[in-house]
Structure formats: structure tokens, C-alpha cells
Amino acid sequence: MDAYHFLSDDLYFPPAQAASPDGILAIGGDLSPERLLLAYRSGIFPWYNRHEPIVWWHPPKRMVLFPDALKIPKSLRSFLRKHPFKITVNQAFREVMEACAATPRHGQADTWIQPEMIDAYEKLQGLGHAVSVEVWQGGNLVGGLYGVDLGRVFCGESMFSKVSNASKVAFVFWVTELRSRNYQLIDCQVYTDYLASFGAKEISRADFMRVLETR
């Protein structure tokens, strides 16, 4: 059994090399804005289930999207030309997180987006360190995404869609926006076929940290 590092009240994380083979670095601590920012700036993110202590991850491989590598499927390009949605930024941050939490995920019986996590990231958003993108249709919130903005690196957390293509529209909009701002990288955390279809790929922890440290 791996000997995980248990966090005290000190604002500290062990080095990435201390992570277990599957990427668990530490357990415990809190979700204060200060700790969350230290975590993301160190390549670490929280991911845990309900009624469990906070688990902090630093995986050996990282799914990332370099903005210039964005691929937009032909069918989606045609859909985007129709402009079927209204898109806003930071107009409904909490609602986006709540919708992400309520969205069923394949292979997951529960959500990692706990109520205390929603409160914590809403505080980050109020401090200018988290962002939501909202997709509206007929005045209803039908899709969106949220993440942590480190400046030149954006750490995507989750997205949701209540109608076809809504989350894809949010994703393409935000990647295009970040590309126009010369962002270096979008952290997608773990591999999914969905993200790979948009041009995201896995890189090593070392390569990810090199980009993060030079942002």
C-alpha cells in the first residue's frame, strides 16, 4: 500500500516525485483559495468522492491541448456557422458548476464536484482566478464549462451539455479566445477520447511542469 502524504494546516505540498504511480500526491488539507492556487500553480488538482478526505493528484501523464492544435470536426464547423446559441463568460459561475455536478458521467456513480468544492471555486472566481463559460438557448442555460485561470495556462475542470453540441460550442469558443490571448496550454488533466478528438494529447509530467513554470 502506498504511503500517502497527509497534509497539515501548513500551506504546503510535497514534491511531485512523491506521488504514487497513479498520481495521488497527498490527502487532507482544505479548499481555501490560497491552497487551491498553490496546488494549480504546482500542477496539482483535487479530485475525490463524497464523504472522503480531499485527495490531491499530480498524474505521471497529463492530457493537454495546445491552443494552436485545436481540431474542429467538419460537422461541428457547419453547426457553428449557424450561431444557434448565446455565449457569455462569468455570468453564471455557480450555476455552471452545479450543472456539471448534476451531469451523469459514464462509469461514475457520483460526482467529485461536492458542495464545498462549488463554494471554494466560487471564491476563486470572485478573486479573478476561475472562469465559467455559459451557453444559452432561449434564455436557458444549456451548456458550459469552468476552470482555473493561471494566466497563459488554463486548467479546465468540467463541462456539461443539456442540448446537442452545447458543451462543444463552449469548448471551441473558449479555446479560440485563449489562443487569441496567446495562452500556452489548456490543462485537461486526464485522457478522454472526447478531448483527443479536439486535438488534446498526453504529455509527461516533466513536460507539463516545464510549460507551467514558464507561463
C-alpha positions in Angstrom: 0.0 0.0 0.0 1.3 3.4 -0.9 2.3 5.7 1.9 0.5 8.9 1.0 1.5 12.3 2.4 -1.2 13.6 4.8 -1.4 17.4 4.9 -1.4 19.5 8.0 -2.7 23.0 8.3 0.5 24.3 6.8 0.3 25.7 3.2 2.5 23.1 1.7 2.5 20.2 -0.9 5.2 17.5 -1.2 7.2 17.4 -4.5 5.7 15.7 -7.5 8.2 12.9 -7.2 6.4 11.8 -4.0 3.2 11.0 -5.9 2.1 7.4 -6.1 2.3 5.6 -9.5 -1.3 6.5 -10.3 -0.7 10.1 -9.3 -2.0 10.6 -5.8 0.3 13.1 -4.1 -1.4 14.0 -0.8 -4.6 13.6 1.3 -6.3 16.1 3.5 -5.8 19.9 3.9 -8.6 22.3 2.8 -10.0 24.0 -0.2 -9.0 27.6 0.7 -8.2 29.9 -2.2 -4.6 30.0 -1.1 -4.2 26.2 -1.1 -6.1 25.8 -4.4 -3.9 28.4 -6.1 -0.7 26.8 -4.7 -1.9 23.4 -5.9 -2.7 24.5 -9.5 0.4 26.5 -9.8 2.3 23.4 -8.8 0.5 21.1 -11.3 -1.8 19.6 -8.6 -5.6 19.3 -8.5 -8.2 17.9 -6.1 -10.4 15.0 -7.1 -12.2 12.9 -4.5 -15.6 11.4 -3.8 -18.3 12.4 -1.4 -17.7 11.7 2.3 -13.9 11.1 1.6 -11.0 13.4 2.6 -9.6 15.7 -0.1 -7.3 13.8 -2.4 -4.7 15.8 -4.4 -3.4 14.5 -7.7 -0.3 15.0 -9.8 -0.6 12.3 -12.5 2.5 11.0 -14.3 0.9 11.9 -17.7 -1.2 15.0 -18.4 -3.8 15.5 -21.0 -3.3 18.9 -22.5 -4.4 20.9 -25.5 -2.0 23.4 -27.1 -4.4 26.1 -28.5 -2.9 26.1 -31.9 -3.5 22.3 -32.2 -7.3 22.7 -31.8 -9.2 20.5 -34.2 -12.8 21.2 -35.0 -14.7 18.4 -36.7 -16.3 19.2 -40.0 -19.8 18.6 -38.7 -19.2 21.0 -35.8 -17.8 23.7 -38.1 -21.1 23.6 -40.0 -23.1 23.8 -36.8 -21.0 26.7 -35.5 -21.8 28.7 -38.7 -25.5 28.7 -37.7 -24.8 30.6 -34.5 -27.6 28.8 -32.6 -26.5 29.9 -29.1 -25.6 32.9 -27.0 -22.3 32.6 -25.2 -21.3 34.6 -22.1 -18.3 34.5 -19.7 -18.6 34.6 -15.9 -22.3 35.3 -15.8 -23.4 32.2 -14.1 -20.4 30.6 -12.5 -22.1 28.7 -9.7 -24.9 27.5 -12.0 -22.4 26.1 -14.4 -20.6 24.2 -11.6 -24.0 22.9 -10.2 -24.9 21.7 -13.7 -21.6 20.0 -14.1 -22.1 18.3 -10.8 -25.6 17.1 -11.8 -24.5 15.7 -15.2 -24.2 11.8 -15.2 -20.7 10.6 -16.1 -20.1 7.2 -17.7 -18.6 4.8 -15.2 -19.1 7.2 -12.2 -21.9 6.7 -9.7 -21.3 10.0 -8.0 -19.7 13.4 -8.7 -16.4 14.8 -7.4 -17.9 18.3 -7.6 -19.0 18.4 -4.0 -21.0 21.4 -2.4 -17.8 22.5 -0.6 -15.9 22.4 -3.9 -18.6 24.6 -5.5 -18.2 27.1 -2.7 -14.4 27.1 -2.9 -14.2 27.6 -6.6 -16.8 30.3 -6.5 -14.5 32.1 -4.1 -11.7 31.7 -6.6 -13.9 33.1 -9.3 -14.6 36.2 -7.1 -10.9 36.7 -6.8 -10.4 36.5 -10.6 -8.8 33.1 -10.7 -11.6 31.0 -12.0 -13.7 31.3 -15.1 -17.0 30.0 -16.4 -18.3 29.9 -20.0 -22.1 29.8 -20.4 -24.1 28.7 -23.4 -27.7 29.9 -23.5 -30.7 29.0 -25.7 -33.9 30.8 -25.3 -32.8 32.3 -22.0 -32.0 28.9 -20.6 -28.5 27.7 -19.5 -27.9 24.7 -21.8 -24.2 24.1 -21.6 -20.9 25.4 -20.3 -17.6 24.8 -18.7 -15.4 26.1 -15.9 -11.8 26.1 -14.8 -8.9 27.8 -13.1 -7.1 30.6 -14.9 -3.4 30.8 -14.1 -2.5 33.4 -16.8 -1.3 31.8 -20.1 -2.3 28.4 -18.7 -6.0 27.5 -18.2 -6.9 24.4 -16.1 -10.1 23.0 -17.4 -12.2 21.3 -14.7 -15.6 20.2 -16.1 -18.2 20.9 -18.8 -21.8 20.0 -19.3 -24.4 19.9 -22.1 -28.2 19.8 -21.9 -28.7 20.0 -25.6 -26.7 18.7 -28.5 -23.3 20.4 -29.1 -23.7 23.0 -26.3 -20.5 21.9 -24.4 -18.6 21.6 -27.7 -19.5 25.2 -28.6 -18.4 26.4 -25.2 -15.1 24.5 -25.5 -14.3 25.7 -29.0 -15.3 29.3 -28.1 -13.0 29.3 -25.1 -10.0 27.7 -26.7 -10.3 30.2 -29.6 -10.5 33.0 -27.1 -7.4 31.7 -25.2 -5.5 31.3 -28.4 -6.2 35.0 -29.2 -4.7 35.9 -25.8 -1.5 33.8 -26.5 -2.2 31.2 -23.9 0.3 28.5 -24.0 -1.6 25.5 -22.8 -5.0 24.2 -21.6 -4.7 21.5 -18.9 -7.4 18.8 -19.5 -6.0 16.7 -16.7 -6.8 13.1 -17.8 -7.2 11.3 -21.1 -10.6 11.0 -22.8 -11.5 10.2 -26.4 -13.7 13.3 -26.4 -10.8 15.6 -25.7 -8.4 13.7 -28.1 -10.9 14.4 -30.9 -10.3 18.1 -30.4 -6.5 17.8 -30.6 -5.6 17.2 -27.0 -2.8 14.8 -26.2 -0.9 13.3 -23.3 2.5 14.7 -22.3 4.8 13.7 -19.4 4.6 15.3 -16.0 8.0 16.8 -16.6 7.0 18.4 -19.9 3.8 19.8 -18.3 5.7 21.3 -15.5 8.2 23.0 -17.9 5.3 24.8 -19.5 3.6 25.6 -16.2 6.8 27.1 -14.7 7.4 29.4 -17.7 3.8 30.6 -18.1 
